[in-house]
Amino acid sequence: MAEPDLISPLLPKAGLSQPSDEPQFIVTVDDDRGSESLPQSTHQQPPNRSHNPNHRGSTTHFGIESPFGFLGVGGFDVPATATIDPFRNQTAMIEGVYECVKILICVPIAIARLLLFGLSLSVGYVVTKIALQGWKDKENPMPKWRCRLMWVTRLCARCILFAFGYHWIKRRGRPAPREMAPIVVSNHVSYIEPIFFFYELFPTIVAADSHDSIPFVGTIIRAMQVIYVNRFSPSSRKHAVNEIKRKASSGRFPRLLLFPEGTTTNGRLLISFQLGAFIPGYPIQPVVVRYPHVHFDQSWGNITLAKLMFRMFTQFHNFMEVEYLPVISPLENRKENAVHFAERTGRIIATALNVVQTSHSYGDSMLLAKASESKQENPTLYMVEMARVESTFHLSSLEAVDFLDTFLSMNPDSSGHVKVQDFCRVLRLTACCLSEKIFGFLDVEKKGKITFKQFLYGSAHVLKQPLFRQACEFSFSECHTGGNHYISEEEFGDSILQAISNLNHFDIHELFKLFDIDGDGRISKDDFTTCLRRNPLLIALFSPQLMLKNLLGSA
């Protein structure tokens, strides 16, 4: 693949149409065609002019000149915002006379249940400690006698379910033999499913590395020969996939259990799947879990663990249904990649649940939590269906949270909109033609205000351009003239004045402080590139130099 450089023109010559040599990410979701890409999650979108970050153009889709034309950035479209919240617990508040009376009646029962829960957890913990005592070879399967001892802990897990009000659990279908389906995947609604599967299957699970430090629970899941993963570390994810392959391929290990959604939802829909369970290419048995209810939603959404446990303890009975679906194998008549395998499995689970699958992901729960922490009136306005964003722009959830942090500092109103004045205040821009062009670039609906989704899509559209990194390097080299690899405030001001001529000393100083990340009174190359990665829209401040470079390259 050709690498753009600073010797070639930043824009193609007028009248020439160059075919793009950048990779195209095409995913089909029908059962008759494959895919060539392997992103991290399902629900990818086909490329088009608005969603392809490598699209070249110099005007927006409204015909207005783009302030980022020197990068080949044209306009972009923002998909309609989904109105459903996949993480919202429908009964987070205790409402109604029936619920209040029921809780009062069940308080004595709840005390007895709490004692049973504490006793079962304590016995299970002690037995697990005994089973793990002296066991050093964690790379190989747990010895038989230790597994037999863990049956006591598994029975304790069933007692815990009983304490939570799951006196009986309705099952449909049966677990397939381990040799037929070494991997089990399930939808994830509450903390109840891992307890149930621990009792029912005693599988090896894949869990976030933070779970190891949870009191009591961390010890018990270590006995399941858990595969820990840091979802934000590529090396950790790669190691986890290798471990899944290794343990799935050996009949000596227990079957593996994964929750491909990566987080809990309210069970009213299915969110996008991560690919860890599907990359190894082994047969999979999908399982669907339902919690039928009228007055009490048992999902672990926007409700604290303590409150959810209290509500469970104060119910007469909590309903749970588990359905084992037929085993799904990778298609043998062609090489089926992980994306297509995950799509096919997701459709089967969604059909069994009678729900739809959306492009939300764990990243949306992070955005929701960030918005809630900042006391936003409607935090759901800040979810963007991160699986689509990740596949379109290759933008990580952590980067999206950083963009949200910037957007929230602009003081959005109750409808989640930001006006140009607050936008310019946070980016240290003054009212001028360039700042209006930048804001207009984001304001795709031309309402005079922008949403977080527009801000994120526009920023990512600029950030992920092939020429963005080279543009940053060239802009830095043009700003510093003293040969000491740092930009002084005077040099910075001389450069910025070429784009915004009406800046005063105070305005320049405020912009300089934004770029001076470490606050040492000078801008290093690392400061410069870090600031532009956090605020990619500010690359427009160096458009005069970059446009001149394009003219020199074209000459």
C-alpha positions as CSV (number, residue, x, y, z in Angstrom):
1,M,0.0,0.0,0.0
2,A,1.4,3.3,-1.0
3,E,2.4,5.7,1.9
4,P,1.6,9.4,1.3
5,D,4.6,11.6,1.9
6,L,5.4,15.3,2.2
7,I,7.2,15.4,-1.2
8,S,4.0,14.5,-3.1
9,P,1.2,17.0,-3.4
10,L,-1.3,16.8,-0.6
11,L,-4.1,17.1,-3.1
12,P,-4.4,15.5,-6.5
13,K,-4.0,17.8,-9.5
14,A,-7.2,19.3,-10.8
15,G,-9.1,17.3,-13.2
16,L,-7.4,14.0,-12.3
17,S,-9.3,11.3,-10.5
18,Q,-6.9,8.9,-8.7
19,P,-8.3,5.6,-7.5
20,S,-7.7,5.2,-3.8
21,D,-5.1,2.6,-2.8
22,E,-6.3,2.6,0.8
23,P,-7.9,-0.6,2.3
24,Q,-11.6,-1.0,1.9
25,F,-13.5,-2.6,4.8
26,I,-16.4,-4.6,3.4
27,V,-18.4,-7.0,5.5
28,T,-21.4,-9.0,4.2
29,V,-23.8,-10.4,6.7
30,D,-25.7,-12.9,4.5
31,D,-24.9,-16.5,4.5
32,D,-23.7,-16.7,0.9
33,R,-20.8,-14.3,0.9
34,G,-17.6,-13.9,2.9
35,S,-15.5,-11.0,4.0
36,E,-11.9,-10.0,3.8
37,S,-11.6,-7.9,6.9
38,L,-11.3,-8.8,10.5
39,P,-12.3,-5.9,12.8
40,Q,-12.9,-6.4,16.5
41,S,-16.6,-6.5,16.5
42,T,-19.7,-7.3,14.4
43,H,-22.1,-5.0,12.7
44,Q,-19.8,-3.3,10.3
45,Q,-21.0,-0.9,7.8
46,P,-20.2,-0.9,4.1
47,P,-17.9,1.9,3.0
48,N,-19.4,5.0,1.4
49,R,-18.4,8.6,0.8
50,S,-19.4,9.7,4.3
51,H,-18.2,6.8,6.3
52,N,-14.9,6.1,4.6
53,P,-12.2,8.0,6.4
54,N,-9.9,7.8,3.4
55,H,-12.4,9.6,1.1
56,R,-10.7,12.5,-0.7
57,G,-12.5,15.7,-1.5
58,S,-12.3,19.4,-0.8
59,T,-16.0,20.4,-0.2
60,T,-18.6,19.3,2.2
61,H,-21.8,17.5,1.1
62,F,-23.5,20.9,1.3
63,G,-21.1,22.4,-1.3
64,I,-19.3,24.5,1.3
65,E,-15.6,24.7,1.2
66,S,-14.0,22.4,3.7
67,P,-11.5,23.9,6.2
68,F,-9.6,20.7,5.8
69,G,-9.3,20.5,2.1
70,F,-5.5,20.4,2.3
71,L,-6.0,16.9,3.8
72,G,-8.4,15.9,1.1
73,V,-11.3,15.9,3.6
74,G,-14.7,16.6,2.2
75,G,-18.1,16.4,4.0
76,F,-19.4,13.5,6.0
77,D,-22.7,12.1,7.1
78,V,-23.8,11.2,10.6
79,P,-26.1,8.2,11.0
80,A,-29.3,8.7,12.8
81,T,-29.1,8.3,16.5
82,A,-30.7,5.2,18.0
83,T,-33.4,6.0,20.4
84,I,-33.1,2.8,22.4
85,D,-30.9,2.5,25.5
86,P,-29.6,-1.1,25.7
87,F,-28.3,-0.6,29.3
88,R,-31.3,1.0,31.0
89,N,-32.9,-1.0,33.8
90,Q,-36.7,-0.4,33.5
91,T,-37.4,-0.7,37.2
92,A,-34.4,1.0,38.8
93,M,-36.8,2.9,41.1
94,I,-39.2,1.2,43.5
95,E,-42.6,2.3,42.3
96,G,-46.2,1.3,43.0
97,V,-48.1,0.2,46.1
98,Y,-47.7,-3.5,45.2
99,E,-43.9,-3.3,45.1
100,C,-43.7,-1.4,48.4
101,V,-46.0,-3.8,50.2
102,K,-44.2,-6.8,48.7
103,I,-40.8,-5.5,49.9
104,L,-42.1,-4.9,53.4
105,I,-43.5,-8.5,53.5
106,C,-40.3,-10.0,52.2
107,V,-37.9,-8.2,54.5
108,P,-37.8,-11.1,57.1
109,I,-37.4,-13.5,54.1
110,A,-34.6,-11.3,52.8
111,I,-32.7,-11.5,56.1
112,A,-32.9,-15.3,55.9
113,R,-31.8,-15.2,52.2
114,L,-28.9,-12.9,53.1
115,L,-27.7,-15.4,55.7
116,L,-28.0,-18.3,53.2
117,F,-26.0,-16.2,50.7
118,G,-23.3,-15.4,53.2
119,L,-23.0,-19.0,54.4
120,S,-22.9,-20.4,50.9
121,L,-20.3,-17.9,49.7
122,S,-18.1,-18.6,52.8
123,V,-18.3,-22.4,52.4
124,G,-17.6,-22.2,48.7
125,Y,-14.7,-19.8,49.3
126,V,-13.1,-22.1,51.9
127,V,-13.5,-25.2,49.8
128,T,-12.1,-23.5,46.7
129,K,-9.0,-22.3,48.7
130,I,-8.5,-26.0,49.7
131,A,-8.9,-27.1,46.1
132,L,-6.3,-24.6,45.0
133,Q,-3.8,-25.2,47.8
134,G,-0.5,-26.3,46.4
135,W,-1.6,-26.3,42.8
136,K,1.2,-24.7,40.9
137,D,0.8,-26.0,37.3
138,K,-1.9,-23.6,36.2
139,E,-1.1,-24.1,32.5
140,N,-2.5,-27.6,32.5
141,P,-6.0,-28.8,33.5
142,M,-7.0,-29.0,37.1
143,P,-6.4,-32.5,38.5
144,K,-9.4,-34.7,38.9
145,W,-9.5,-34.8,42.7
146,R,-9.5,-31.0,42.8
147,C,-12.3,-30.9,40.3
148,R,-14.3,-33.3,42.4
149,L,-13.8,-31.1,45.5
150,M,-15.1,-28.1,43.4
151,W,-18.5,-29.8,43.3
152,V,-19.0,-28.5,46.8
153,T,-18.5,-25.0,45.6
154,R,-20.8,-25.6,42.6
155,L,-23.6,-26.7,45.0
156,C,-22.9,-23.6,47.0
157,A,-23.4,-21.6,43.8
158,R,-26.9,-23.2,43.4
159,C,-27.7,-22.3,47.0
160,I,-26.7,-18.7,46.2
161,L,-29.1,-18.7,43.2
162,F,-31.8,-20.0,45.6
163,A,-31.0,-17.2,48.0
164,F,-31.5,-14.7,45.2
165,G,-35.0,-16.1,44.6
166,Y,-34.3,-18.5,41.7
167,H,-35.9,-21.4,43.4
168,W,-36.4,-23.2,40.1
169,I,-34.9,-22.4,36.7
170,K,-36.6,-23.4,33.5
171,R,-34.3,-25.1,31.0
172,R,-34.9,-25.8,27.3
173,G,-32.5,-28.0,25.3
174,R,-29.4,-29.6,26.7
175,P,-25.7,-28.7,26.8
176,A,-23.9,-30.3,23.8
177,P,-21.0,-32.7,24.6
178,R,-17.7,-30.9,25.0
179,E,-16.2,-32.7,22.0
180,M,-19.1,-31.4,19.8
181,A,-19.0,-27.7,21.0
182,P,-15.9,-26.7,23.0
183,I,-17.1,-23.1,23.2
184,V,-20.4,-21.8,24.7
185,V,-21.6,-18.2,24.1
186,S,-24.5,-16.5,25.8
187,N,-26.2,-13.2,26.0
188,H,-25.3,-11.2,29.2
189,V,-28.0,-9.5,31.3
190,S,-27.0,-9.9,34.9
191,Y,-24.4,-11.2,37.3
192,I,-26.7,-14.2,37.7
193,E,-25.6,-16.0,34.4
194,P,-22.0,-16.6,35.5
195,I,-23.2,-18.1,38.8
196,F,-25.6,-20.4,36.9
197,F,-23.1,-21.5,34.3
198,F,-20.5,-22.1,37.1
199,Y,-23.0,-24.5,38.7
200,E,-24.3,-26.1,35.5
201,L,-21.1,-26.4,33.4
202,F,-18.1,-25.5,35.5
203,P,-16.5,-23.9,32.4
204,T,-13.3,-22.0,31.8
205,I,-14.4,-18.4,31.4
206,V,-12.9,-15.3,29.8
207,A,-13.1,-12.3,32.1
208,A,-11.7,-8.8,32.6
209,D,-8.4,-8.9,34.5
210,S,-10.0,-6.5,37.1
211,H,-12.2,-9.4,38.3
212,D,-9.2,-11.1,39.9
213,S,-9.2,-8.6,42.7
214,I,-12.9,-9.0,43.7
215,P,-13.1,-10.5,47.2
216,F,-14.2,-14.2,47.3
217,V,-15.2,-14.1,43.6
218,G,-11.6,-13.7,42.4
219,T,-10.5,-16.9,44.2
220,I,-13.4,-18.9,42.9
221,I,-13.0,-17.9,39.2
222,R,-9.3,-18.7,39.4
223,A,-10.4,-22.3,40.1
224,M,-12.2,-22.1,36.7
225,Q,-8.8,-21.5,35.1
226,V,-10.0,-18.2,33.9
227,I,-8.5,-16.5,30.9
228,Y,-7.9,-12.8,31.9
229,V,-8.0,-10.1,29.3
230,N,-7.5,-6.4,29.2
231,R,-9.9,-5.2,26.6
232,F,-7.9,-2.1,25.9
233,S,-4.6,-3.9,25.3
234,P,-4.0,-5.4,21.8
235,S,-1.3,-7.8,23.2
236,S,-3.7,-8.9,26.0
237,R,-6.5,-9.6,23.5
238,K,-4.1,-11.5,21.3
239,H,-2.9,-13.6,24.2
240,A,-6.5,-14.3,25.3
241,V,-7.4,-15.6,21.7
242,N,-4.3,-17.8,21.8
243,E,-5.4,-19.3,25.1
244,I,-8.9,-19.8,23.9
245,K,-7.5,-21.7,20.9
246,R,-5.2,-23.8,23.1
247,K,-7.8,-24.8,25.6
248,A,-10.6,-25.4,23.0
249,S,-8.4,-27.7,21.1
250,S,-7.6,-29.9,24.1
251,G,-10.3,-32.2,25.4
252,R,-8.6,-32.2,28.8
253,F,-9.8,-28.7,29.6
254,P,-13.4,-27.8,30.4
255,R,-15.5,-26.1,27.7
256,L,-15.1,-22.4,27.4
257,L,-17.8,-19.8,28.2
258,L,-17.8,-16.3,26.7
259,F,-20.2,-13.4,26.8
260,P,-19.4,-11.9,23.4
261,E,-21.3,-8.7,24.1
262,G,-18.6,-7.8,26.6
263,T,-21.0,-6.2,29.1
264,T,-24.5,-6.6,30.5
265,T,-27.5,-5.2,28.7
266,N,-31.2,-5.0,29.7
267,G,-32.0,-8.0,27.5
268,R,-34.3,-6.1,25.2
269,L,-31.8,-6.2,22.4
270,L,-28.5,-7.7,21.5
271,I,-25.5,-5.5,21.1
272,S,-22.5,-6.1,18.8
273,F,-20.3,-9.1,19.4
274,Q,-16.6,-9.1,20.1
275,L,-14.7,-11.7,18.1
276,G,-12.7,-13.7,20.7
277,A,-15.0,-16.7,20.7
278,F,-15.2,-16.9,16.9
279,I,-11.6,-16.4,15.8
280,P,-10.5,-19.9,16.8
281,G,-13.0,-21.4,14.4
282,Y,-14.4,-24.1,16.6
283,P,-18.1,-25.2,16.8
284,I,-20.1,-23.0,19.2
285,Q,-23.2,-23.7,21.2
286,P,-25.2,-20.5,21.7
287,V,-27.3,-20.2,24.8
288,V,-30.0,-17.6,25.5
289,V,-31.0,-16.4,29.0
290,R,-34.3,-14.7,29.7
291,Y,-35.7,-13.1,32.8
292,P,-39.5,-12.9,32.4
293,H,-40.9,-10.3,34.8
294,V,-43.7,-7.9,35.4
295,H,-42.7,-5.7,38.3
296,F,-38.9,-6.1,38.7
297,D,-36.3,-5.9,35.9
298,Q,-33.4,-8.1,36.9
299,S,-30.9,-6.7,34.4
300,W,-27.7,-5.1,35.7
301,G,-27.9,-1.8,34.0
302,N,-28.0,1.7,35.5
303,I,-28.5,0.3,39.0
304,T,-26.0,-0.3,41.7
305,L,-25.1,-3.9,42.6
306,A,-26.2,-3.4,46.2
307,K,-29.7,-2.1,45.1
308,L,-30.1,-4.9,42.6
309,M,-29.2,-7.6,45.2
310,F,-31.7,-6.0,47.7
311,R,-34.5,-6.1,45.1
312,M,-33.7,-9.7,44.3
313,F,-33.8,-10.6,48.0
314,T,-37.2,-9.0,48.4
315,Q,-39.0,-10.8,45.6
316,F,-41.2,-13.8,46.2
317,H,-39.6,-15.6,43.3
318,N,-37.4,-14.5,40.4
319,F,-37.9,-16.2,37.0
320,M,-35.1,-17.3,34.8
321,E,-35.2,-19.3,31.6
322,V,-32.1,-20.9,29.9
323,E,-32.3,-22.3,26.4
324,Y,-29.5,-24.3,24.8
325,L,-29.6,-23.8,21.0
326,P,-28.3,-26.2,18.4
327,V,-24.5,-26.1,17.8
328,I,-23.2,-23.8,15.1
329,S,-20.2,-24.8,13.2
330,P,-18.1,-22.7,10.8
331,L,-19.2,-23.3,7.2
332,E,-17.2,-26.1,5.6
333,N,-17.8,-25.2,2.0
334,R,-15.6,-22.1,2.3
335,K,-13.2,-20.5,4.7
336,E,-15.6,-18.5,7.0
337,N,-13.9,-15.7,8.9
338,A,-14.6,-14.6,12.4
339,V,-16.7,-11.6,11.4
340,H,-19.2,-13.7,9.4
341,F,-19.3,-16.4,12.0
342,A,-20.1,-13.9,14.7
343,E,-22.7,-12.2,12.5
344,R,-24.4,-15.6,11.9
345,T,-24.3,-16.5,15.6
346,G,-25.7,-13.1,16.6
347,R,-28.6,-13.5,14.2
348,I,-29.5,-16.9,15.6
349,I,-29.4,-15.6,19.2
350,A,-31.3,-12.5,18.4
351,T,-34.0,-14.5,16.6
352,A,-34.3,-16.9,19.6
353,L,-34.7,-13.9,21.9
354,N,-37.0,-12.1,19.4
355,V,-35.0,-8.9,19.6
356,V,-32.8,-6.9,17.2
357,Q,-29.0,-6.6,17.3
358,T,-27.6,-3.1,17.3
359,S,-24.2,-1.6,16.8
360,H,-23.8,-0.6,20.4
361,S,-20.8,-2.0,22.3
362,Y,-19.0,-1.8,25.6
363,G,-17.7,1.6,24.5
364,D,-21.2,3.0,24.6
365,S,-21.5,1.9,28.3
366,M,-18.2,3.8,28.9
367,L,-19.7,6.9,27.2
368,L,-22.9,6.5,29.2
369,A,-21.0,6.3,32.4
370,K,-18.9,9.4,31.6
371,A,-22.0,11.4,30.8
372,S,-23.7,10.2,34.0
373,E,-20.7,11.2,36.0
374,S,-20.9,14.7,34.6
375,K,-24.5,15.0,35.7
376,Q,-25.9,15.3,32.2
377,E,-29.7,15.5,32.1
378,N,-30.0,12.7,29.5
379,P,-26.8,10.6,29.4
380,T,-28.2,8.3,26.7
381,L,-27.8,11.2,24.2
382,Y,-24.1,10.5,24.2
383,M,-24.1,6.9,23.0
384,V,-23.0,6.7,19.4
385,E,-23.1,2.9,18.6
386,M,-19.4,2.5,19.0
387,A,-19.1,-0.7,17.0
388,R,-19.9,1.3,13.9
389,V,-17.5,4.1,14.8
390,E,-14.7,1.6,15.5
391,S,-15.2,-0.2,12.2
392,T,-15.5,3.1,10.2
393,F,-12.7,5.1,11.7
394,H,-10.7,2.5,13.7
395,L,-11.3,4.8,16.7
396,S,-10.9,3.1,20.1
397,S,-13.4,3.5,22.9
398,L,-10.8,5.2,25.1
399,E,-10.3,7.8,22.3
400,A,-14.1,8.3,22.1
401,V,-14.2,8.9,25.8
402,D,-11.5,11.6,25.5
403,F,-13.5,13.3,22.8
404,L,-16.6,13.2,25.0
405,D,-14.6,14.8,27.8
406,T,-13.7,17.6,25.5
407,F,-17.3,17.9,24.3
408,L,-18.7,18.0,27.9
409,S,-16.4,20.9,28.7
410,M,-18.4,22.8,26.1
411,N,-21.4,22.8,28.5
412,P,-24.0,21.1,26.2
413,D,-27.6,22.0,26.9
414,S,-30.3,19.6,28.1
415,S,-30.8,18.3,24.5
416,G,-27.1,17.5,24.2
417,H,-26.3,20.4,21.8
418,V,-23.4,22.8,21.8
419,K,-23.4,26.3,20.2
420,V,-20.5,27.9,18.4
421,Q,-19.5,30.2,21.3
422,D,-18.9,27.3,23.7
423,F,-17.2,25.3,20.9
424,C,-14.7,28.1,20.3
425,R,-14.2,28.8,24.0
426,V,-12.9,25.2,24.7
427,L,-10.7,25.1,21.5
428,R,-9.4,28.6,22.3
429,L,-10.6,30.0,19.0
430,T,-11.9,33.5,18.4
431,A,-14.9,34.4,16.3
432,C,-13.5,34.5,12.8
433,C,-14.1,33.0,9.3
434,L,-11.9,29.9,10.0
435,S,-13.6,29.0,13.3
436,E,-17.0,29.4,11.7
437,K,-15.9,27.1,8.9
438,I,-14.7,24.5,11.4
439,F,-18.0,24.6,13.3
440,G,-19.9,24.6,10.0
441,F,-18.0,21.5,9.0
442,L,-19.4,19.7,12.1
443,D,-22.9,21.2,11.9
444,V,-24.1,18.9,9.1
445,E,-27.7,19.7,9.8
446,K,-27.0,23.5,9.6
447,K,-28.9,24.2,12.9
448,G,-26.3,26.4,14.4
449,K,-25.5,23.8,17.1
450,I,-23.8,20.4,17.1
451,T,-24.3,17.1,18.9
452,F,-21.6,14.9,20.4
453,K,-22.1,12.4,17.6
454,Q,-21.4,15.1,15.0
455,F,-18.4,16.3,17.0
456,L,-17.1,12.7,17.2
457,Y,-17.6,11.8,13.6
458,G,-16.1,15.0,12.3
459,S,-13.1,14.8,14.6
460,A,-12.5,11.2,13.8
461,H,-13.0,11.9,10.1
462,V,-10.1,14.4,10.2
463,L,-7.9,12.4,12.6
464,K,-7.9,9.2,10.6
465,Q,-7.0,10.7,7.3
466,P,-3.9,9.1,5.8
467,L,-2.2,12.5,5.6
468,F,-3.0,13.7,9.1
469,R,0.2,12.5,10.7
470,Q,2.4,13.9,7.9
471,A,0.5,17.2,8.2
472,C,1.2,17.4,11.9
473,E,4.9,16.7,11.3
474,F,5.2,19.3,8.6
475,S,3.2,21.9,10.6
476,F,5.6,21.4,13.5
477,S,8.7,21.8,11.3
478,E,7.3,25.0,9.8
479,C,6.6,26.5,13.3
480,H,9.9,26.0,14.9
481,T,12.7,28.0,13.3
482,G,15.3,28.2,16.0
483,G,16.7,24.7,15.3
484,N,16.2,23.6,19.0
485,H,13.3,21.2,18.2
486,Y,10.9,23.3,20.4
487,I,8.4,26.0,19.4
488,S,8.5,29.2,21.4
489,E,5.4,31.2,22.1
490,E,6.6,33.9,19.6
491,E,7.1,31.3,16.9
492,F,3.8,29.8,17.6
493,G,2.1,33.1,17.3
494,D,3.7,34.0,14.0
495,S,2.5,30.7,12.6
496,I,-1.1,31.0,13.9
497,L,-1.5,34.6,12.7
498,Q,-1.2,33.4,9.1
499,A,-4.6,31.6,9.6
500,I,-6.3,34.0,12.0
501,S,-4.9,37.5,11.6
502,N,-7.0,39.2,14.2
503,L,-5.6,37.3,17.2
504,N,-4.3,39.4,20.1
505,H,-1.6,38.4,22.5
506,F,-4.0,36.9,25.0
507,D,-5.6,34.7,22.4
508,I,-2.2,33.5,21.2
509,H,-1.2,32.8,24.8
510,E,-4.3,30.7,25.5
511,L,-3.8,28.6,22.3
512,F,-0.2,28.2,23.2
513,K,-1.1,26.8,26.7
514,L,-3.4,24.3,25.0
515,F,-0.5,23.0,22.9
516,D,2.0,23.1,25.7
517,I,0.9,19.8,27.2
518,D,3.6,19.6,29.9
519,G,3.4,23.3,30.8
520,D,7.1,23.9,30.5
521,G,6.7,27.1,28.5
522,R,7.6,25.6,25.1
523,I,6.0,23.1,22.7
524,S,7.9,19.9,22.0
525,K,7.0,17.7,19.0
526,D,5.3,15.3,21.4
527,D,3.3,18.2,22.9
528,F,2.3,19.3,19.4
529,T,1.2,15.9,18.0
530,T,-0.6,15.0,21.3
531,C,-2.6,18.2,21.3
532,L,-3.6,17.7,17.6
533,R,-4.6,14.1,18.2
534,R,-6.8,15.2,21.1
535,N,-8.1,18.1,19.1
536,P,-7.7,17.1,15.4
537,L,-9.9,20.0,14.2
538,L,-7.1,22.4,15.2
539,I,-4.9,21.2,12.3
540,A,-6.9,23.8,10.3
541,L,-4.9,26.5,12.1
542,F,-1.9,25.5,10.0
543,S,-3.8,25.4,6.7
544,P,-1.8,28.3,5.1
545,Q,1.5,26.5,5.4
546,L,0.0,23.2,4.3
547,M,-1.8,24.7,1.3
548,L,1.5,26.3,0.3
549,K,3.2,22.9,0.6
550,N,0.6,21.5,-1.7
551,L,1.3,24.3,-4.3
552,L,5.0,23.6,-4.0
553,G,4.5,19.9,-4.5
554,S,2.3,20.5,-7.5
555,A,4.7,22.9,-9.2
